[in-house]
């Protein structure tokens, strides 16, 4: 056996492991969604913190969904750092249209730390009146029972933080569809499998619910002021004080807007770079989650019948897993014609993440140190 034959057989074997991964990942999603949450008889008051930057196409509808909660007492604090930010007008409109909802806008341009989202949260926190806090990104859309579901586990002994996963919902266009494809059939199953195996240290910006007491015990938002993966860093800090991070079975919707291939690539590169920094071993091992690409590389290395069979098997497994997850997430059928393009793009991002030294967020570029700390490109370290 020559070197090329050996490489091809290694790739075929990795592709086979990837097919097995797909089956376990689907089972993990099913297992997560079957869990039931016991709601509190008397839900405690909640302050929802919504850091904003810019006006996404669906920002108004996303924020409206938080205003329509079936929850007895809650407050929503919106935070904006630039008074000229178009998100300010959206919040003013909400205040006019939902006069019965307790809404507050904080305009504060202080930047304490390298992570601008965390700096925004630090500015907003004094306006939060209640001891229970829920943080959620601006591109999330939720159902009316959202607050009741995600806050309920905090009543359990030892739970310090509750987080949840999210479905990708395309706002329209090829690039947004590809981004939603990745969320639903790449990220979400992998995160569900990690949680099922007890290996997932996940904490996701889609939702973070915790008490003010827990936040104070970890050192407040200042403790994660320079972290690239602020959500992961917050979860890790909660675990360090001996409290558990609970993954809720409740899913929210991430309204995905990607205007171009470049925007999609840079967004996913930042995401991959973040995961590689916080979980390097797991990230390297995730190469087996691309069974189609691995089989294709095997076929390119050695055009053998075994490599062709591996490609056919991986294609079948990938199609079946996509359809199974679509049903579990109650999504319309994902276009399978995008499958090959999506997997090749994902693998390209995976490889590129090992060479990237900066990440882009909104209109800013940040340099990332080896320990995952952020510095706005051109600034000295915070």
BELGI-V732130 format. One line per field, one symbol per residue. burial: # if it has 9 or more other C-alpha atoms within 8 Angstrom, else .. A space follows every 10 residues. Layout:
# BELGI-V732130
burial: ???
This chain:
# BELGI-V732130
burial: ....#####. ##.######. ######.### .##...#.#. ..#.###### ###.#..### .######.#. #..####### #...#.##.# #..##..... ..######.. ..####.### ####...#.. ########## ########## ####....## ########## #.#.###### ########## ######...# ########## ##.##..#.# #..####### #########. ..######## #########. ..######## .#######.# ..#....### #########. ###...##.# #.###.###. ########.. ...#...... .###.##.## .##.....## ....####.. .#####.... ..
